[in-house]
Amino acid sequence: MNTLEQFQDFAKKNKQKIISNNKAVIYTRVSDVKQKDNTSLESQKEICTEFALRNGFEICAYFGGTHESAKTDERKAYKEMLTYVKRKKITNIIVHSLDRYSRTGGLAIATVEELKKKGIKVISISQNVDSDTPTGTFMQSFHLLYSRYDNDIRRDKTITGMRHRLMQGYYMGLAPLGYKNARNDKNVPIIIPDENAKLVRKAFLWKVDENISNADIVERLQMQGLKIYRQRLTDIFRNPIYCGLISHGLLEGKVVQGNHEPIISKNIFLKVNGIQAKNNQNYKHNRENENLPLKGFTKCKSCGSPLTGFIVKKKGIYYYKCKTTGCSCTKNTKSLHEQFEKILSHFEIDKKWIAPLKKQLQFTFEYYFKSKKDDTTALKNTLKGLLEKIEKIEERYVIGEIDTQLYQKFIKKFNIEKEQIEEEIKTNSLKSSNLDFYIDNCIKLFSNLNRLWKLGNYNEKQRLQKLLFPKGILYSKEKDEVQTLQLNPVMELVNCLSMNYNKNKSGQNLALASLSAVVTQEGFKPPTLRAEI
């Protein structure tokens, strides 16, 4: 008679290996860096260690020990802990309470179940449940779901409180540029203007009074000691906080009157954003007048004020006019345009020098990029050291070694430096494979300056003007002449090469050192304007 032992080779075996041992890790967490009650990091670690030793667990590592929110399982220490237990084949994770482990509810249950399939158990000291039994598994899942529910309740109360404070006109969060966080006489958190408020106000006024580009405003601010990027300046111009209002996602599309001191008036804010105040019949000011492309770009030499424009309706003739009261600087648009076109003609390339100019530009920019290669390496090393500083100060802040005020001061400084270095590395990293494309664009541009300007629409003319003459032009009524302030560095280089070729009449390659200095003085900024209109 056959026995069952003869059939053992046909039995289906469990291919998944479930390991069981007494090895354990301890995971601790607090949601607030200032938390000092019986669930503080020190208390959790001490209680969990005593529990492990009392029950014969071998403690292999400690994880957590920091301030991490449990609303998501994308926590650094949490992920490191899960990776460690899987790699080291550790089967026990000891926590003080299940809400210390996770507050993600269903996601936490799924993670625990996945760990359980590998033989890894989450052991909570506060909730004494046996997850090996159906009842214990149910209770563990219930506690994890309740932690999510409790977290949602807290979040709802917090949001309700924040929304209420915003509706009362109190700004919430880190103060924007130009303000600093403070407290009023009732110890209520508020924001007040700081030492940068005057510069922020100047930026708004420059935009309104002179209609200059954001790039020019950034340059002016940097000259006065405030380093800022164009994108951030754009955000400032769009933020009504500066005219005394508050806009926040929790206000659900509403704008409310704030309790803080405004840096600018509401009228100035609307003008910067191209909108007139309501008492001006909701009229949206049209800055783009095709007949006045040099408006704002041209400045009066006598007083430095940008020229605006007007029309004599009876004659249908447009004029440029100085904005300064008492200054009688007025110029017919046709005449001023002819003078500007004459300047453009001066910088146009003689067609017979196009071929040697292309070759010379290739040599010059290759020389420039070669000199920049070492700079880029040094910048990358500096950036690496700066990132280490940022990581270190964030770590010190998290573990409570430095307070919020000190952290905000230095993290702001480091981040500004980081942005500047990254921008410079990006500028230096123009690949030589694109060099021919940029040189062709340069040649096309400087061979057709007048044609491009005459045939372009208002925006195209403005872009071309600012590309060629970043700081605009001056008009002198006394001498009836136009003067340029600053040339685009590439334009200056091309002009320099053209003049040299006209002098030597040979088309031979010129000395690189002096020519590349024209580029390196301000950096290579290749034109991106369309070469054909």
Summary of the structure (lengths in Angstrom):
residues: 533
radius of gyration: 34.0
end to end distance: 98.9
largest distance: 126.2
contacts: 1515
relative contact order: 0.07
helix: 52%
strand: 13%
